[in-house]
C-alpha cells in the first residue's frame, strides 16, 4: 500500500476541515497560555493553502506539501507559520519525486519534518510544544510494520502526546513567560499537530 498525490490532497483538505472545526478550541487553548491567535492563524493559513492547491500543477505528494508550506509561511503569523511551514517543507522535500509513498518514505519524511521543527524552534520533548505530539507520532510511524497500522498508531501517539502537555510547565514559546501558570493547560500547537495526524489516518489509512 502506498500514498498517492490525490490522497495527500485529501489529507490536506481534511486537515483544513479539522482546523476550521476546532478553531475556537485552538483559540481558547492559546488564549490561556499564548496570544490567543493559533486557531485563527491556522484556519487562515489552511484556507490559503487549499486555494493554492486548487490552482497548482502538482507532480506528486511532495509538491503538494511544499505548496502548503509556502502558503502557511506567507499567511500565518506568530510561531505557527514558520514551524508548520518548516514541517511541511521538510516533508515535501523528502517526498519530492515519489509518485507513490510507502511507509519507509513517509516515516523518513516525517523524521526530516520533526528535525526541521526542532532546529527552527529549539524545542525538546517536555517543553510543552507541538514537538511533544510530533516525537511520539513519528516514532510510532518508524516502528510500524505497515502503513495502515502506522498511520493509526501515529494518530493515537500524537493524541497521547497532546494530552501529556497539560501538566507540563512550558519552557519554550510565549507560554514559557507564564512559568508555573502554564501548568494545567493543553498546548495548542500539540493539539493542532494531533489533528494533522488524525486527518492523515482518516485520509491515508485504508
N, C-alpha and C positions, 0 to 999 in steps of 0.2 A: 504494500500500500504506500502511496506517495501523495504529496500535496501538490496540486496544480495552481497555476496563476489564478484561475477563476475561483477556486476555493479560498485562496488568500484574499481575494477581493470580498468574498462573502464574509470572511473573518473580520475584515476592516469595517464592513457595514454593520456587522453585529456588535463590534466593539463601540462604534459610534452610537449605536442604539442603547447599549448599556450605559454609556456616559450620559446620554440625554435623559434616560430613565432615572438615573441615580444622581443627577446634577445637584439637586437640593441636599441630598445626603452628603455628597462630597463638599458642598459649600459649608454645611453645618460642622462637619468634622474639621475643616480648615479654619472655620471661624473660631473654634475652641482653642487651637494651638498655632494657627498661622495667620495669614491675612485675609482669609475667607473667600478667595477667588479661584480655588482649584477646580471646582465643578464648572464654574462659568468659563474659565480659560480652556479647560479640556474639551468642553462642549463646543466652544467656538473653533478650537483647533481641529477637532474631528469633523465638524461640519465643513470646514475649509478643505480638509483632506479628501472628503468624499467628492467635493466639487472638482478638485484637481484630478482625481482618479477617473471621473466620468469622461473627461475630455482627453485623457492621455493615451498615447500609444505605448502599451506596456508589454515588453517582450516576455517577462517572466515574473515570478513572485518577488524576486529581488528588486526589480524595477518598481513594482507596486509599493513595496515598503519604503524604498528611498523617496518616492513621491510623497508618501505620508510624512516622512521625516522632514522634508523641506517645507511642507505646509505647516507643520507644528512649530518649527523653528521661527517661521515668519509671522505666525499669528498668535502664539501663546506667550503670555508674559510670565514673570516670576521664574521659579526654578524649573517648573514643569516643562516649558518649551525646550530649553537646552537638554534636559535629561531625557525626556521622551524622544526628542529629535535624535539624540545620540543613540538611544536604544534601537530605534527603527533604522537608522542609517547603518549601524554596525551589522544588524541582522540582514538588512537588504544587501549590503556589500558582500556578505558571506554567501548569500544565496544567488547572487548575480550569475546568470548563465545556466542556472538549473531549470530546465523545463518542468521537471518533477523533482520534488524534495522528499528524500527519505528521512527516516528517524535520525540517522547519524548526522546528516547535513543540518537538519532542523535543530538538534541538540547543540551541535557545534556552533551554529549561528547565534543561538541564544547565549552561549558562553561568551562569544565575542560581544554581544549586546550588554551583558552583565559587566564585563570588564570595562567597556566604554563608559557605562554609567558610573562605575566606581572610580574610574580615572577622572571623570568630569566632576563628580560630587564629593569625592574623597570619603564616602560613607562605607562603613563596615557593618557586618551583622551586629544587631543590638543597638544601633544608633537611632532607631525609630524613624526609618525612611522607607522608600519603595524597595530598597535593597533587601529588607527583611522579608518581603514576599518573593522577590526575584531569586535569591540564592536557593531556597529550598525547592522552588519550582524548576529551576534549571537543573539542579541535582537530580530531581525526580525524572526529568526527561533523559538525562545522561545514563541513569541506571535502569531505564525501562528496556523490556525485551521486544516490544513492538510499538508502533506509532500510536495506535488507539489507546492502549494502556498508558503509554507515556503522557499523552495529552490529558487524560483524565486524572492521572496521578499528579501531574504538574498543577492542574487547577485546584486539586484538593490541598496540595502543599502550599500553594500561594494563599489559599484561604486561611490555613492554619498559621502561616507566617504573618498574615494581616492581623489576625486576632491576637497573636502574641505580641504585637506592638503596644497594646493597650496599657499594660502595667509598666512599660519602659519609660525612663527619663530620656528625653530627646538630647542627642549630642551633636546633631547637625541640623542645619537649616534654621528658619525663623523660630521654630518650636523650641530650639535649644536655649533661646533667650529666657524662656519661662522657667527653666530649671525644674524643680520638684513639681511645679504646677502643670507640667506637660504629662504627668502621670494620669492614668485612668482615662485616657483619650486614645481612640484608634487613629493610626496615622493615615491621613488622606491619600498620600502617594502610594502606600502599600495597598490601600483599598482600590484605587483605580488600576493598580497592577494586577490585583486579583481579577478584576473584571476583564482585563486583557487576556488572561489565561482561561477564564471561564468561557469567553466568547470563542477562543481558539478551540477548546474542547468541543463546543457545540457546532462550530463550523467545519472542523477538520477531522474529528473522530467519526468513524463510520457507525 
